Amino acid sequence: MRHNTIRRGTQTAGIGLFTINDGAVMEDYLIEENVIIDPAGSASGIAVHLDPQETSNCMIRRLRILNNSIIRNTSSGIGISIGTTFIYAMTTGNIFEDITVEGNILWTKSSAPPQSEFIRAMSNDNFVFNRLTVKDNIILSNGSQDPASDAAFQVRYSKSSLISGNTLRRVVNGLSFIGTQGTNITANTA
């Protein structure tokens, strides 16, 4: 999916990939150079989710989310969301590997309400993000954050991953990492 402009995407995402059933396979996707403006309600700009939340035995790999712009003028929500949306959902056998989130700009203007996470890779420890790369993304916040969100940038349960060169400006709660193993976290600026 390349070179699209999406305004006021509703429900779950401006651009979304969803498992729908147990045993789903998502491989070799490219989401590149799209402009997503004001996803409505609780919609993420870009979502790659287990949906329904209890989905099991899915394979999500070799996804690249590159050089997209997510602009919020009047809405709030998550910018880029990968994994589960509910950490208490019990799942088994899901594989998330070789996912790259690189060179994206997430810009929240002063007119927008307090924001949730800008980039979120969320697992409840029922699966691990193997070889996740999140690098060279730019987050430009308006300085307000939804009190219900943990951090502007959050990665839960990654292994052999790279989190590097991300720039966060005017964010409230910065970077958060839980359960990272062999993950290189370097040269991020908050």
ChimeraX commands (.cxc) that place a marker at each C-alpha (Angstrom):
marker #1 position 0.00,0.00,0.00 radius 0.5
marker #1 position 1.78,3.11,-1.22 radius 0.5
marker #1 position 1.14,6.80,-1.86 radius 0.5
marker #1 position -2.38,7.03,-0.42 radius 0.5
marker #1 position -3.99,9.86,1.51 radius 0.5
marker #1 position -6.53,8.78,4.13 radius 0.5
marker #1 position -8.65,11.38,5.94 radius 0.5
marker #1 position -10.76,10.64,9.01 radius 0.5
marker #1 position -10.40,6.84,8.91 radius 0.5
marker #1 position -12.90,5.36,11.35 radius 0.5
marker #1 position -13.24,2.42,13.71 radius 0.5
marker #1 position -9.85,0.75,14.13 radius 0.5
marker #1 position -7.36,2.37,11.75 radius 0.5
marker #1 position -6.60,4.60,8.83 radius 0.5
marker #1 position -4.66,1.64,7.39 radius 0.5
marker #1 position -5.08,-1.73,9.08 radius 0.5
marker #1 position -4.08,-5.37,8.86 radius 0.5
marker #1 position -6.14,-7.73,11.04 radius 0.5
marker #1 position -6.02,-11.48,11.64 radius 0.5
marker #1 position -9.85,-12.01,11.71 radius 0.5
marker #1 position -9.50,-15.74,12.56 radius 0.5
marker #1 position -7.11,-18.18,14.23 radius 0.5
marker #1 position -4.32,-19.38,11.95 radius 0.5
marker #1 position -4.10,-16.20,9.86 radius 0.5
marker #1 position -0.93,-15.49,7.89 radius 0.5
marker #1 position 0.28,-11.98,7.02 radius 0.5
marker #1 position 3.61,-11.92,5.18 radius 0.5
marker #1 position 5.54,-9.53,2.98 radius 0.5
marker #1 position 3.43,-6.38,3.39 radius 0.5
marker #1 position 4.69,-2.89,2.59 radius 0.5
marker #1 position 2.92,0.20,3.94 radius 0.5
marker #1 position 4.91,3.11,2.54 radius 0.5
marker #1 position 4.69,6.85,1.92 radius 0.5
marker #1 position 1.05,7.25,2.91 radius 0.5
marker #1 position -0.45,10.33,4.54 radius 0.5
marker #1 position -3.03,9.65,7.25 radius 0.5
marker #1 position -4.89,12.67,8.60 radius 0.5
marker #1 position -7.05,12.67,11.74 radius 0.5
marker #1 position -8.06,9.02,12.23 radius 0.5
marker #1 position -11.43,9.35,13.98 radius 0.5
marker #1 position -12.48,8.15,17.41 radius 0.5
marker #1 position -10.01,5.66,18.86 radius 0.5
marker #1 position -8.64,4.68,15.44 radius 0.5
marker #1 position -4.88,4.19,15.08 radius 0.5
marker #1 position -3.13,5.73,12.12 radius 0.5
marker #1 position -1.68,2.33,11.16 radius 0.5
marker #1 position -2.64,-0.92,12.91 radius 0.5
marker #1 position -1.38,-4.50,12.62 radius 0.5
marker #1 position -3.50,-6.35,15.18 radius 0.5
marker #1 position -4.64,-9.65,16.52 radius 0.5
marker #1 position -8.35,-9.11,16.03 radius 0.5
marker #1 position -10.30,-10.54,17.73 radius 0.5
marker #1 position -7.95,-10.11,20.67 radius 0.5
marker #1 position -7.94,-13.84,21.55 radius 0.5
marker #1 position -6.76,-14.89,18.08 radius 0.5
marker #1 position -4.14,-17.67,18.20 radius 0.5
marker #1 position -1.67,-19.49,15.93 radius 0.5
marker #1 position -1.16,-16.57,13.55 radius 0.5
marker #1 position 2.00,-15.70,11.65 radius 0.5
marker #1 position 2.76,-12.03,11.06 radius 0.5
marker #1 position 6.16,-11.46,9.47 radius 0.5
marker #1 position 8.18,-9.40,7.04 radius 0.5
marker #1 position 6.05,-6.28,7.34 radius 0.5
marker #1 position 7.57,-2.89,6.57 radius 0.5
marker #1 position 5.94,0.37,7.65 radius 0.5
marker #1 position 8.11,3.03,6.03 radius 0.5
marker #1 position 8.08,6.80,5.55 radius 0.5
marker #1 position 4.41,7.41,6.37 radius 0.5
marker #1 position 3.04,10.66,7.83 radius 0.5
marker #1 position 0.34,10.55,10.50 radius 0.5
marker #1 position -1.04,14.00,11.22 radius 0.5
marker #1 position -3.48,14.79,14.01 radius 0.5
marker #1 position -5.24,18.16,13.88 radius 0.5
marker #1 position -8.41,17.36,15.85 radius 0.5
marker #1 position -8.22,13.70,16.90 radius 0.5
marker #1 position -6.30,11.59,19.41 radius 0.5
marker #1 position -5.26,7.95,19.42 radius 0.5
marker #1 position -2.33,5.67,18.72 radius 0.5
marker #1 position -0.13,6.47,15.76 radius 0.5
marker #1 position 1.30,3.05,14.81 radius 0.5
marker #1 position 0.08,0.01,16.74 radius 0.5
marker #1 position 1.34,-3.57,16.34 radius 0.5
marker #1 position 0.33,-6.71,18.25 radius 0.5
marker #1 position -2.51,-6.96,20.71 radius 0.5
marker #1 position -4.86,-4.21,21.79 radius 0.5
marker #1 position -5.68,-5.87,25.11 radius 0.5
marker #1 position -2.86,-7.26,27.24 radius 0.5
marker #1 position -5.17,-9.51,29.28 radius 0.5
marker #1 position -6.36,-11.51,26.24 radius 0.5
marker #1 position -4.96,-15.05,26.36 radius 0.5
marker #1 position -3.50,-16.26,23.08 radius 0.5
marker #1 position -1.13,-19.06,22.02 radius 0.5
marker #1 position 1.14,-19.77,19.09 radius 0.5
marker #1 position 1.28,-16.30,17.53 radius 0.5
marker #1 position 4.48,-15.31,15.72 radius 0.5
marker #1 position 5.49,-11.69,15.07 radius 0.5
marker #1 position 8.88,-11.42,13.35 radius 0.5
marker #1 position 10.91,-9.22,11.04 radius 0.5
marker #1 position 8.69,-6.15,11.37 radius 0.5
marker #1 position 10.21,-2.77,10.52 radius 0.5
marker #1 position 8.81,0.63,11.48 radius 0.5
marker #1 position 11.15,3.19,9.94 radius 0.5
marker #1 position 11.26,6.81,8.85 radius 0.5
marker #1 position 7.69,7.67,9.82 radius 0.5
marker #1 position 6.60,11.12,11.00 radius 0.5
marker #1 position 3.88,11.34,13.65 radius 0.5
marker #1 position 2.82,14.94,14.08 radius 0.5
marker #1 position 0.26,16.19,16.59 radius 0.5
marker #1 position -0.68,19.83,16.12 radius 0.5
marker #1 position -1.55,22.17,18.99 radius 0.5
marker #1 position -5.26,21.98,18.08 radius 0.5
marker #1 position -5.38,18.20,18.84 radius 0.5
marker #1 position -6.49,16.78,22.21 radius 0.5
marker #1 position -4.12,14.83,24.51 radius 0.5
marker #1 position -2.61,11.83,22.72 radius 0.5
marker #1 position -2.17,8.12,23.39 radius 0.5
marker #1 position 0.96,6.24,22.40 radius 0.5
marker #1 position 2.54,7.35,19.15 radius 0.5
marker #1 position 4.30,4.03,18.45 radius 0.5
marker #1 position 3.27,0.86,20.25 radius 0.5
marker #1 position 4.39,-2.76,19.85 radius 0.5
marker #1 position 2.21,-4.49,22.43 radius 0.5
marker #1 position 2.43,-8.07,23.66 radius 0.5
marker #1 position 1.14,-9.65,26.84 radius 0.5
marker #1 position 4.12,-12.07,26.93 radius 0.5
marker #1 position 2.09,-14.74,25.08 radius 0.5
marker #1 position 4.22,-13.87,22.04 radius 0.5
marker #1 position 7.46,-11.96,21.44 radius 0.5
marker #1 position 8.39,-9.52,18.69 radius 0.5
marker #1 position 11.39,-11.23,17.09 radius 0.5
marker #1 position 13.76,-9.01,15.13 radius 0.5
marker #1 position 11.58,-5.92,15.46 radius 0.5
marker #1 position 13.21,-2.78,14.03 radius 0.5
marker #1 position 11.91,0.65,15.04 radius 0.5
marker #1 position 14.28,3.32,13.82 radius 0.5
marker #1 position 14.58,6.86,12.57 radius 0.5
marker #1 position 10.98,7.80,13.32 radius 0.5
marker #1 position 10.09,11.38,14.30 radius 0.5
marker #1 position 7.40,12.11,16.86 radius 0.5
marker #1 position 6.31,15.74,17.18 radius 0.5
marker #1 position 3.82,16.03,20.04 radius 0.5
marker #1 position 1.78,19.01,21.16 radius 0.5
marker #1 position 2.96,18.48,24.74 radius 0.5
marker #1 position -0.20,16.85,26.06 radius 0.5
marker #1 position -0.78,13.17,26.66 radius 0.5
marker #1 position -3.81,11.11,27.61 radius 0.5
marker #1 position -3.31,10.14,31.29 radius 0.5
marker #1 position -4.47,6.59,30.48 radius 0.5
marker #1 position -1.48,5.95,28.19 radius 0.5
marker #1 position 1.77,4.61,29.65 radius 0.5
marker #1 position 4.30,6.23,27.33 radius 0.5
marker #1 position 4.60,8.01,24.02 radius 0.5
marker #1 position 6.67,5.11,22.65 radius 0.5
marker #1 position 6.20,1.61,24.04 radius 0.5
marker #1 position 7.64,-1.82,23.21 radius 0.5
marker #1 position 6.58,-4.88,25.22 radius 0.5
marker #1 position 8.42,-8.20,24.82 radius 0.5
marker #1 position 10.93,-7.98,22.02 radius 0.5
marker #1 position 13.87,-10.25,21.22 radius 0.5
marker #1 position 16.91,-9.65,19.01 radius 0.5
marker #1 position 15.51,-6.27,18.03 radius 0.5
marker #1 position 16.75,-2.76,17.22 radius 0.5
marker #1 position 15.25,0.46,18.57 radius 0.5
marker #1 position 17.45,3.26,17.26 radius 0.5
marker #1 position 17.60,6.86,16.12 radius 0.5
marker #1 position 14.02,7.77,17.03 radius 0.5
marker #1 position 13.36,11.42,17.87 radius 0.5
marker #1 position 10.59,12.39,20.29 radius 0.5
marker #1 position 9.77,16.08,20.79 radius 0.5
marker #1 position 7.42,17.55,23.41 radius 0.5
marker #1 position 6.23,14.11,24.55 radius 0.5
marker #1 position 5.10,13.63,28.14 radius 0.5
marker #1 position 6.15,10.11,29.12 radius 0.5
marker #1 position 8.95,9.25,26.68 radius 0.5
marker #1 position 10.11,5.68,26.01 radius 0.5
marker #1 position 8.96,2.49,27.76 radius 0.5
marker #1 position 10.37,-1.03,27.35 radius 0.5
marker #1 position 9.17,-4.20,29.08 radius 0.5
marker #1 position 10.61,-7.68,28.61 radius 0.5
marker #1 position 13.24,-6.87,26.01 radius 0.5
marker #1 position 15.84,-9.60,25.39 radius 0.5
marker #1 position 18.91,-8.99,23.27 radius 0.5
marker #1 position 17.40,-5.74,22.04 radius 0.5
marker #1 position 19.73,-2.91,21.05 radius 0.5
marker #1 position 18.24,0.38,22.25 radius 0.5
marker #1 position 20.51,3.19,21.07 radius 0.5
marker #1 position 20.68,6.83,19.94 radius 0.5
marker #1 position 17.04,7.68,20.65 radius 0.5
marker #1 position 16.32,11.29,21.64 radius 0.5
marker #1 position 13.45,12.28,23.91 radius 0.5
marker link #1:1,2 radius 0.2
marker link #1:2,3 radius 0.2
marker link #1:3,4 radius 0.2
marker link #1:4,5 radius 0.2
marker link #1:5,6 radius 0.2
marker link #1:6,7 radius 0.2
marker link #1:7,8 radius 0.2
marker link #1:8,9 radius 0.2
marker link #1:9,10 radius 0.2
marker link #1:10,11 radius 0.2
marker link #1:11,12 radius 0.2
marker link #1:12,13 radius 0.2
marker link #1:13,14 radius 0.2
marker link #1:14,15 radius 0.2
marker link #1:15,16 radius 0.2
marker link #1:16,17 radius 0.2
marker link #1:17,18 radius 0.2
marker link #1:18,19 radius 0.2
marker link #1:19,20 radius 0.2
marker link #1:20,21 radius 0.2
marker link #1:21,22 radius 0.2
marker link #1:22,23 radius 0.2
marker link #1:23,24 radius 0.2
marker link #1:24,25 radius 0.2
marker link #1:25,26 radius 0.2
marker link #1:26,27 radius 0.2
marker link #1:27,28 radius 0.2
marker link #1:28,29 radius 0.2
marker link #1:29,30 radius 0.2
marker link #1:30,31 radius 0.2
marker link #1:31,32 radius 0.2
marker link #1:32,33 radius 0.2
marker link #1:33,34 radius 0.2
marker link #1:34,35 radius 0.2
marker link #1:35,36 radius 0.2
marker link #1:36,37 radius 0.2
marker link #1:37,38 radius 0.2
marker link #1:38,39 radius 0.2
marker link #1:39,40 radius 0.2
marker link #1:40,41 radius 0.2
marker link #1:41,42 radius 0.2
marker link #1:42,43 radius 0.2
marker link #1:43,44 radius 0.2
marker link #1:44,45 radius 0.2
marker link #1:45,46 radius 0.2
marker link #1:46,47 radius 0.2
marker link #1:47,48 radius 0.2
marker link #1:48,49 radius 0.2
marker link #1:49,50 radius 0.2
marker link #1:50,51 radius 0.2
marker link #1:51,52 radius 0.2
marker link #1:52,53 radius 0.2
marker link #1:53,54 radius 0.2
marker link #1:54,55 radius 0.2
marker link #1:55,56 radius 0.2
marker link #1:56,57 radius 0.2
marker link #1:57,58 radius 0.2
marker link #1:58,59 radius 0.2
marker link #1:59,60 radius 0.2
marker link #1:60,61 radius 0.2
marker link #1:61,62 radius 0.2
marker link #1:62,63 radius 0.2
marker link #1:63,64 radius 0.2
marker link #1:64,65 radius 0.2
marker link #1:65,66 radius 0.2
marker link #1:66,67 radius 0.2
marker link #1:67,68 radius 0.2
marker link #1:68,69 radius 0.2
marker link #1:69,70 radius 0.2
marker link #1:70,71 radius 0.2
marker link #1:71,72 radius 0.2
marker link #1:72,73 radius 0.2
marker link #1:73,74 radius 0.2
marker link #1:74,75 radius 0.2
marker link #1:75,76 radius 0.2
marker link #1:76,77 radius 0.2
marker link #1:77,78 radius 0.2
marker link #1:78,79 radius 0.2
marker link #1:79,80 radius 0.2
marker link #1:80,81 radius 0.2
marker link #1:81,82 radius 0.2
marker link #1:82,83 radius 0.2
marker link #1:83,84 radius 0.2
marker link #1:84,85 radius 0.2
marker link #1:85,86 radius 0.2
marker link #1:86,87 radius 0.2
marker link #1:87,88 radius 0.2
marker link #1:88,89 radius 0.2
marker link #1:89,90 radius 0.2
marker link #1:90,91 radius 0.2
marker link #1:91,92 radius 0.2
marker link #1:92,93 radius 0.2
marker link #1:93,94 radius 0.2
marker link #1:94,95 radius 0.2
marker link #1:95,96 radius 0.2
marker link #1:96,97 radius 0.2
marker link #1:97,98 radius 0.2
marker link #1:98,99 radius 0.2
marker link #1:99,100 radius 0.2
marker link #1:100,101 radius 0.2
marker link #1:101,102 radius 0.2
marker link #1:102,103 radius 0.2
marker link #1:103,104 radius 0.2
marker link #1:104,105 radius 0.2
marker link #1:105,106 radius 0.2
marker link #1:106,107 radius 0.2
marker link #1:107,108 radius 0.2
marker link #1:108,109 radius 0.2
marker link #1:109,110 radius 0.2
marker link #1:110,111 radius 0.2
marker link #1:111,112 radius 0.2
marker link #1:112,113 radius 0.2
marker link #1:113,114 radius 0.2
marker link #1:114,115 radius 0.2
marker link #1:115,116 radius 0.2
marker link #1:116,117 radius 0.2
marker link #1:117,118 radius 0.2
marker link #1:118,119 radius 0.2
marker link #1:119,120 radius 0.2
marker link #1:120,121 radius 0.2
marker link #1:121,122 radius 0.2
marker link #1:122,123 radius 0.2
marker link #1:123,124 radius 0.2
marker link #1:124,125 radius 0.2
marker link #1:125,126 radius 0.2
marker link #1:126,127 radius 0.2
marker link #1:127,128 radius 0.2
marker link #1:128,129 radius 0.2
marker link #1:129,130 radius 0.2
marker link #1:130,131 radius 0.2
marker link #1:131,132 radius 0.2
marker link #1:132,133 radius 0.2
marker link #1:133,134 radius 0.2
marker link #1:134,135 radius 0.2
marker link #1:135,136 radius 0.2
marker link #1:136,137 radius 0.2
marker link #1:137,138 radius 0.2
marker link #1:138,139 radius 0.2
marker link #1:139,140 radius 0.2
marker link #1:140,141 radius 0.2
marker link #1:141,142 radius 0.2
marker link #1:142,143 radius 0.2
marker link #1:143,144 radius 0.2
marker link #1:144,145 radius 0.2
marker link #1:145,146 radius 0.2
marker link #1:146,147 radius 0.2
marker link #1:147,148 radius 0.2
marker link #1:148,149 radius 0.2
marker link #1:149,150 radius 0.2
marker link #1:150,151 radius 0.2
marker link #1:151,152 radius 0.2
marker link #1:152,153 radius 0.2
marker link #1:153,154 radius 0.2
marker link #1:154,155 radius 0.2
marker link #1:155,156 radius 0.2
marker link #1:156,157 radius 0.2
marker link #1:157,158 radius 0.2
marker link #1:158,159 radius 0.2
marker link #1:159,160 radius 0.2
marker link #1:160,161 radius 0.2
marker link #1:161,162 radius 0.2
marker link #1:162,163 radius 0.2
marker link #1:163,164 radius 0.2
marker link #1:164,165 radius 0.2
marker link #1:165,166 radius 0.2
marker link #1:166,167 radius 0.2
marker link #1:167,168 radius 0.2
marker link #1:168,169 radius 0.2
marker link #1:169,170 radius 0.2
marker link #1:170,171 radius 0.2
marker link #1:171,172 radius 0.2
marker link #1:172,173 radius 0.2
marker link #1:173,174 radius 0.2
marker link #1:174,175 radius 0.2
marker link #1:175,176 radius 0.2
marker link #1:176,177 radius 0.2
marker link #1:177,178 radius 0.2
marker link #1:178,179 radius 0.2
marker link #1:179,180 radius 0.2
marker link #1:180,181 radius 0.2
marker link #1:181,182 radius 0.2
marker link #1:182,183 radius 0.2
marker link #1:183,184 radius 0.2
marker link #1:184,185 radius 0.2
marker link #1:185,186 radius 0.2
marker link #1:186,187 radius 0.2
marker link #1:187,188 radius 0.2
marker link #1:188,189 radius 0.2
marker link #1:189,190 radius 0.2
view
